[in-house]
Amino acid sequence: MKLPLEDVKVLDLSHALAGPFCSTMLADYGARVYKIEPPGAGDIARAWGSPMPGGETAYFVSLHRNKKGLAVNLKHPQGKELFLRMVERADVVLENYRVGTLEKLGIDYAVAAKRNPGIVYCSVSGYGQDGPYRERAALDLILQAESGMISVTGAEGSHGARCGVSIADLTAGMNAAYAILLALRVKEKTGEGQAIDVSMLEGQLALLGTMLGSYFASGEAPAPMGTAYKALLPYQTFATKTRDLALAVGSEKLWRIFCPLIGLPGLATDPRYSSNRARDEHRASLVAALQEVFLEKTYEEWETLLVANGIPVGRVNTLAEVVSHPQVAARGSFVEIDHPKAGKLPVVGVPARLSRTPGSVRTPSPTLGEHTEEALRELLALGKPEIDALRAARVIT
């Protein structure tokens, strides 16, 4: 059976993380993604992260599987025309340049739509395509800061912290993939394409929606709480004799089971702790009491007891421990790719599993310009003389 997106052709002009994460999501499910990079250095992310054999980096190799790589000089008049010819045969254009850059190059949505009215043209940017901040440069850290995400993340009493992963980029990439699929659904019905405007800022606001709702209701701005959570208690990590334990008592029913289980049955009926709201009001004394109890046993002892009684609990793992996690192993969450330069290495597999048409990791990330000739033959049916002429003119590499 064909993969869900096998007939979708994507021209991917994106770089760094947000756009490439989107195109990887599409490629994993069969979309034919043509990653178009500038000749020379290519995508800026080719220089990010730990170095690997052959000059590749772990950051780039882990992100760009299942794509074909082209090196095209879009600043060259022939390069621009070559791209627009590809647009005529494509379904999607994806880009995350600074707002206005592709308009100056003459390959923005307005131009692309004239060549192909059915094109779905997705633009990912820091702040969106309009507004006073539209032309500002913005990487993930900046958007975590501007959106308020940093202000609610980190140790209690701190000035906040950056989320450990580039959450603004990744959220924008997921929103872009979702929006592209919606636009392709519309195209199926009407034949018409459209422009998509994905803002990293608004992606973070969506993640902060419940916190913003609390702020609108109370007028009180949330602050960093470490691993704790304002809306639910107990919901945080605690130290044990051996290692940290993550605990999530997510309902009053579980609270009534939990208290006698840990040897403190009186907590369940104590008016200070008898409801989630009351527990929040007396958070400090409750957390202190629970921490004292958790230090009496090892993590392993607590895990056995809590899991057997349906209380959500987890070990705070390092990434080194995650890669050998029994559940990860059982699910085959990591798959091996064989890169032509970097060799064999594991990468994270496809997270959403379809029973009939599952996505998969089929090919490694492309080297710079690796598939230029192949892609031009495939997309535009160009012959060797025309390809040689473009290479001689330094339009492609």
C-alpha positions in Angstrom: 0.0 0.0 0.0 1.2 3.5 -0.8 2.4 5.9 1.9 -0.2 8.6 2.7 1.7 11.4 1.0 3.4 9.5 -1.7 2.0 11.7 -4.5 2.9 15.1 -2.8 5.9 17.0 -4.1 7.5 19.5 -1.7 10.0 22.1 -2.6 11.8 22.8 0.7 13.7 26.1 0.9 13.8 26.0 4.7 16.8 25.9 6.9 17.8 25.5 10.5 15.1 23.6 12.4 11.5 24.8 12.2 11.0 24.3 8.5 13.1 21.2 8.2 11.3 19.5 11.1 8.0 20.1 9.1 9.4 18.7 5.9 10.8 15.7 7.7 7.3 15.0 9.1 5.9 15.1 5.6 8.8 13.0 4.1 8.4 10.3 6.7 5.0 9.6 5.3 6.0 9.5 1.7 6.1 13.1 0.5 8.8 13.6 -2.2 10.7 16.4 -0.5 13.3 18.3 -2.6 15.6 20.1 -0.2 17.0 23.1 -2.1 20.1 24.7 -0.6 22.4 27.4 -1.7 25.6 26.1 -3.3 28.7 26.4 -1.1 27.9 26.1 2.6 24.3 25.0 2.2 21.8 25.0 5.1 23.3 26.8 8.1 22.5 23.7 10.2 25.1 21.7 8.4 27.6 23.4 10.7 25.6 22.8 13.9 26.1 20.1 16.5 28.6 17.3 17.1 30.9 16.6 14.1 30.7 13.2 12.4 32.9 11.3 9.9 32.9 12.8 6.4 32.3 16.3 7.6 28.7 15.9 8.4 27.1 16.9 11.8 24.8 14.9 14.0 22.3 17.8 14.1 21.8 17.8 10.3 22.0 14.1 9.7 19.4 13.3 12.4 17.0 15.8 10.9 16.9 15.4 7.2 16.2 11.8 6.4 14.0 10.8 3.5 14.8 13.9 1.4 16.5 14.6 -1.9 19.2 17.3 -1.8 19.6 20.0 -4.5 22.0 22.9 -4.6 20.6 25.8 -6.6 21.7 29.4 -6.7 18.3 31.3 -6.4 20.1 34.6 -6.7 21.1 33.8 -10.3 18.4 34.6 -12.9 18.6 31.1 -14.3 18.3 29.7 -10.8 15.2 31.7 -10.1 13.6 30.5 -13.3 14.6 26.9 -12.7 12.9 27.1 -9.3 9.7 28.6 -10.8 9.7 25.8 -13.4 9.8 23.3 -10.5 7.0 25.2 -8.8 4.8 24.5 -11.8 5.1 20.8 -11.1 5.1 20.9 -7.3 2.3 20.8 -4.7 4.0 22.6 -1.8 6.7 25.2 -1.2 8.1 25.5 2.3 10.3 28.3 3.5 11.4 30.0 6.7 13.5 32.9 5.4 13.3 36.3 7.1 10.0 38.0 6.0 10.5 39.8 2.7 13.6 37.9 1.5 11.9 35.7 -1.1 9.8 38.7 -2.3 13.1 40.5 -3.1 14.3 37.4 -4.9 11.1 37.3 -6.9 10.0 33.8 -5.8 7.4 34.7 -3.2 3.8 33.3 -3.0 2.4 35.9 -5.4 4.9 35.0 -8.1 4.6 31.3 -7.4 0.8 31.3 -7.6 0.9 32.9 -11.0 3.0 30.0 -12.3 0.9 27.4 -10.4 -2.5 28.5 -8.9 -2.7 25.2 -7.0 0.6 25.7 -5.1 0.4 25.5 -1.3 3.1 28.0 -0.1 3.9 27.7 3.6 6.0 30.5 5.2 7.3 29.9 8.8 8.7 33.0 10.6 9.4 34.2 14.0 6.5 36.7 14.3 4.3 36.2 11.2 4.1 37.9 7.9 2.6 41.1 9.2 2.8 43.3 12.3 5.6 45.6 13.6 8.0 42.7 14.4 7.5 41.0 11.0 11.0 41.7 9.7 12.9 40.9 12.9 15.4 38.0 12.9 14.3 35.4 15.3 15.8 32.1 16.4 14.2 29.7 19.0 15.6 31.4 22.1 14.3 34.8 21.1 10.7 33.4 20.6 10.8 31.5 23.9 11.7 34.8 25.5 9.2 37.0 23.7 6.3 34.6 24.1 6.7 34.3 27.8 7.7 30.7 27.7 11.0 31.4 29.5 9.1 33.3 32.2 7.3 30.1 33.3 10.1 27.7 32.9 13.0 26.9 35.3 13.6 26.7 39.0 11.3 28.4 41.5 12.5 31.9 42.3 14.7 32.1 39.2 14.5 34.5 36.2 13.3 31.6 34.0 15.1 29.2 31.7 15.2 28.2 28.1 13.3 24.9 27.5 15.9 22.1 27.0 14.8 21.6 23.4 14.0 24.2 20.7 10.3 24.1 21.5 9.4 27.2 19.5 11.0 25.8 16.4 9.6 22.3 16.8 6.1 23.6 17.5 6.2 25.8 14.4 7.3 22.9 12.4 4.4 20.7 13.6 1.9 23.6 13.0 3.3 24.0 9.5 2.9 20.3 8.7 -0.6 20.3 10.0 -1.5 23.5 8.0 0.0 22.1 4.8 -2.2 18.9 5.1 -5.2 21.1 5.7 -4.4 23.2 2.6 -3.8 20.0 0.5 -7.2 18.8 1.6 -8.8 22.0 0.4 -6.9 21.7 -2.9 -8.3 18.2 -3.3 -11.8 19.7 -3.2 -11.3 23.0 -5.1 -8.0 22.7 -7.0 -6.9 25.9 -5.5 -3.7 26.5 -3.5 -3.1 29.1 -0.8 -0.5 30.8 1.3 0.1 29.6 4.9 1.5 32.0 7.5 3.0 30.1 10.6 4.3 32.2 13.4 6.7 30.8 16.0 5.4 33.4 18.5 1.8 32.2 18.1 2.8 28.6 18.4 4.2 29.3 21.8 1.1 31.2 22.8 -1.0 28.2 21.9 1.2 26.0 24.2 0.7 28.6 26.9 -3.0 28.7 26.4 -4.1 27.3 29.8 -1.6 29.5 31.6 -2.8 32.5 29.7 -6.4 31.5 30.6 -5.4 31.5 34.3 -3.8 34.9 33.9 -6.9 36.3 32.2 -9.1 34.9 35.0 -6.9 35.9 38.0 -4.7 38.7 36.8 -1.7 36.8 38.4 1.2 36.1 36.0 2.5 32.5 36.4 6.2 32.2 37.6 8.7 29.4 37.3 8.0 26.4 39.6 10.7 24.0 38.7 9.1 20.6 38.0 5.9 21.5 39.8 2.6 22.6 38.2 0.2 25.3 39.4 -3.0 23.6 38.3 -2.3 20.2 39.9 -0.8 18.9 43.1 1.2 16.7 43.8 2.6 16.9 40.3 6.4 17.2 40.4 9.7 15.4 41.1 10.9 14.3 44.5 14.2 12.9 45.7 14.3 9.3 47.0 17.2 7.4 48.6 18.6 6.5 45.2 17.4 8.9 42.5 14.6 11.4 41.6 11.1 10.3 41.1 8.4 12.0 39.0 4.9 11.9 40.5 1.6 12.9 39.0 -1.5 12.4 41.2 -4.0 13.6 38.6 -7.4 13.2 40.3 -9.1 13.3 43.7 -9.7 9.5 43.4 -6.0 8.9 43.0 -5.2 11.3 45.9 -7.4 9.2 48.2 -5.5 6.0 47.1 -2.1 7.6 47.3 -2.2 9.0 50.8 -2.6 5.7 52.7 -0.3 4.0 50.2 2.6 6.1 51.3 1.8 5.8 55.0 0.0 9.2 55.4 -3.7 8.4 55.4 -4.6 11.5 57.3 -3.6 13.7 54.4 -6.6 12.6 52.4 -9.0 14.0 55.0 -7.0 16.9 56.3 -8.9 20.1 55.3 -5.7 21.7 54.1 -5.2 19.0 51.5 -8.7 17.6 50.8 -9.0 19.3 47.4 -6.6 20.3 44.7 -7.3 24.0 45.4 -6.7 23.5 49.1 -3.5 21.6 48.3 -2.3 24.5 46.2 -2.9 27.0 49.0 -0.9 24.8 51.4 1.7 23.7 48.8 4.8 24.3 50.9 3.8 22.2 53.8 2.5 19.4 51.7 5.6 19.2 49.5 7.8 19.2 52.6 5.8 16.3 54.1 5.9 14.3 50.9 9.6 14.9 50.3 10.3 13.6 53.8 8.4 10.4 53.1 10.0 9.7 49.7 13.5 9.9 51.2 12.6 6.8 53.3 12.8 4.4 50.3 14.7 3.8 47.1 13.2 4.8 43.8 12.8 1.2 42.9 10.8 0.5 46.0 8.5 3.4 45.3 8.1 2.5 41.7 7.0 -1.0 42.5 4.5 0.2 45.1 3.0 3.1 43.1 2.8 1.3 39.7 1.0 -1.6 41.3 -1.7 0.8 42.6 -2.2 2.8 39.4 -0.3 6.0 40.6 1.5 7.7 37.7 5.2 7.6 38.4 8.4 7.8 36.4 12.2 7.8 36.8 14.0 11.0 35.8 16.3 9.5 33.1 19.3 10.9 31.4 19.4 10.6 27.6 22.0 7.9 28.1 19.4 5.9 30.0 16.6 6.6 27.6 18.5 5.0 24.7 18.5 1.7 26.6 15.0 2.1 28.1 13.0 -1.2 27.9 10.0 0.5 26.5 12.0 2.3 23.8 13.7 -1.0 22.9 10.4 -2.9 22.8 8.8 -0.4 20.5 11.9 0.0 18.2 11.9 3.7 18.8 15.3 4.1 17.3 16.2 3.0 13.8 19.5 2.7 12.0 20.4 4.6 8.9 23.5 4.2 6.7 24.8 7.6 5.7 27.2 7.7 2.7 29.7 9.8 4.7 28.9 9.4 8.4 28.3 5.7 8.2 25.7 3.7 10.2 24.1 5.5 13.1 20.8 5.4 15.0 18.1 8.1 14.7 14.7 8.6 16.3 12.0 6.8 14.3 8.6 8.0 13.3 6.5 8.8 16.4 3.0 8.5 15.0 2.2 4.9 13.9 -0.5 4.2 11.3 -1.7 0.6 11.2 -2.2 0.4 7.4 0.1 3.1 6.0 2.9 3.6 8.5 5.6 6.2 7.9 9.3 5.1 8.0 12.9 6.2 7.8 13.9 5.0 4.3 16.9 7.1 3.3 19.6 9.1 5.1 20.0 12.9 5.0 21.4 14.1 1.6 24.9 15.5 1.2 24.9 19.0 -0.3 23.6 18.8 -3.8 23.6 15.0 -3.8 20.5 14.6 -5.9 20.5 17.8 -8.0 20.8 16.1 -11.4 18.4 13.3 -10.4 15.8 15.7 -9.1 16.0 17.9 -12.2 15.5 14.9 -14.4 12.6 13.7 -12.2 10.8 17.0 -11.8 11.5 18.8 -15.1 12.7 16.0 -17.4 15.9 17.9 -18.1 18.5 16.3 -20.3 22.2 16.1 -19.8 23.1 19.1 -22.1 20.8 21.5 -20.1 22.0 20.2 -16.8 25.6 20.5 -17.9 24.9 24.1 -19.0 23.3 25.0 -15.7 26.3 23.5 -13.9 28.8 25.4 -16.1 26.9 28.7 -15.4 27.1 27.9 -11.6 23.4 27.8 -11.3 23.5 24.4 -9.7 26.2 22.1 -8.2 
